[in-house]
Amino acid sequence: MRDPRKVPLYEKFAQDLEDQVRAGTFPVGARIPSIREASVQQEISFSTVLQAYRLLENRGVIEARPQSGYYVKLQPRKPVPEPDFQRHQGDPAKVSIDEVSLQLIHDNLKLNYAQFGAASPNPDLLPTVKLNRILAELARDGKLSHDMGVAVQGNEALRIQVAQRAFSYGCELAPAELVVTAGCTEAMNLCLQAVCQPGDLVAIESPTYFGILLALEAQHLRALEIPSHPRTGMSLEALAFALENHPIKAVLAVPNFSNPTGSLISDPDKEELVNLLARHGVPLIENDINGELYFGERRPRAAKSYDRDGLVLLCSSFSKDISAGFRIGWVSPGKFYREVQSRKWALNMRTSILPQMAISRFLENGGYDQHLRKIRRAYGEKVSAMSQAILAHFPEGTRITEPGGGFVLWLQLPGKLDSLLLYQEALKAFIAIAPGYLFSPTHKFDDYIRLNAACWSEKSEQDLIRLGMVVKRLLSGKR
Ligand SMILES: Cc1ncc(COP(=O)(O)O)c(C=O)c1O
């Protein structure tokens, strides 16, 4: 159950209104109260009503009609039952990504399968045409070989753009203290190298993104899984207990729309997290790769925005919204700047310059904000439509997250179902999924799966129906 104190007012109002739609008070096509009317009736501010209406628009429940008002758009969504919060605190574990996991990660990249597996963005929602134009401009201007003299930190114009944007989510990052990396993956790896030694213990969310497990294993680090609520993220209570009882060297978390659950640590809890770690002198490696992909009104802050001691190392990339293939990420390593910079130098000197220049131009004048608005809305609708389709075609009792951002869904299947077996059977039906097996070093989530909603379209429903049939067959004990 979600703690009602943590539900923002606009979400509560949106939920109440959606309940009214579901109860038939406002049928399909009906006009709902205007922003002014709702604000007066409910005694809440204009902006709270507006935020609630935006959320309902993103969920596909209502639509705005120019000069006319807001109308009920779709049949009301069925309520989505949330996966259980697995509270059990584990023991420190050696991370060992076995052959099976490696094979799965590669299988997920097969292109002729229904793409519910890898958490890749929808290619049609990337600004490819604009990027191609910028690349052609750079070539015409003879800029392609201008990479000598670029500092180890990377392209300065890009770092300025990153710092300017970070200001909007509460962070004061100096461009001179940023390092451009090959994706968020390299950023996280450099941070782990900077703050840990082989054998050290790192606290992670449970479940966690398997790329984090790969990084821990590569650096011979041990993992301590901290129970994470599917909606509100890493339990601070469990983390506080773990900090008292284990020699934790760093915490690595995805506070904004984690992978696989899409959970969001509220801004007040982020502040508490940063203060808790500061009291213990433990660094936080914060992965904010999904921070821009929110469906609500406002971008959630980064935990880094509460950092007073330089203990937060903020990592992100443009892989989810601009291009995964360009491999451009960045890190603001706080007081570990020198360590990160020297490890970057030792590893590969600097990040490939051309994609940095292209992304920096796109951020400067390519309409990035407009692009983000478009993809947030599209992903909000896809996530909502896919979760409704899962409710319709999966067995009764399936539980699904309802993320407020990103584009993946985390499903708890009813009954004992081995996600690895489901994975194999789904492949035979040409459907790629990500089995829960991958998201915990101790394989705690074997009866869960993660599905990517990014490429959801009406055509995907047939694939989902086939997948639902495989799930039902396996649950009934048939192979
Ligand atoms: C939480 C998280 N971190 C990092 C990555 C990988 O980022 P990049 O491609 O920028 O290395 C992903 C990709 O799915 C992710 O979900």
The ligand as a MOL file (V3000), in Angstrom:
LIG
                    3D

  0  0  0     0  0            999 V3000
M  V30 BEGIN CTAB
M  V30 COUNTS 16 16 0 0 0
M  V30 BEGIN ATOM
M  V30 1 C 19.1010 2.6500 -15.3200 0
M  V30 2 C 19.9510 2.5690 -16.5340 0
M  V30 3 N 21.2240 2.9660 -16.4780 0
M  V30 4 C 22.0280 2.9200 -17.5590 0
M  V30 5 C 21.5840 2.4290 -18.7590 0
M  V30 6 C 22.5130 2.3820 -19.9170 0
M  V30 7 O 22.8160 3.6980 -20.2890 0
M  V30 8 P 23.8110 4.0680 -21.4760 0
M  V30 9 O 23.2730 3.4360 -22.7150 0
M  V30 10 O 23.7930 5.5540 -21.5290 0
M  V30 11 O 25.1560 3.5400 -21.1050 0
M  V30 12 C 20.2560 1.9960 -18.8600 0
M  V30 13 C 19.7560 1.4260 -20.1350 0
M  V30 14 O 18.7880 0.7150 -20.1850 0
M  V30 15 C 19.4210 2.0680 -17.7200 0
M  V30 16 O 18.1470 1.6740 -17.7750 0
M  V30 END ATOM
M  V30 BEGIN BOND
M  V30 1 1 1 2
M  V30 2 1 2 3
M  V30 3 2 2 15
M  V30 4 2 3 4
M  V30 5 1 4 5
M  V30 6 1 5 6
M  V30 7 2 5 12
M  V30 8 1 6 7
M  V30 9 1 7 8
M  V30 10 2 8 9
M  V30 11 1 8 10
M  V30 12 1 8 11
M  V30 13 1 12 13
M  V30 14 1 12 15
M  V30 15 2 13 14
M  V30 16 1 15 16
M  V30 END BOND
M  V30 END CTAB
M  END
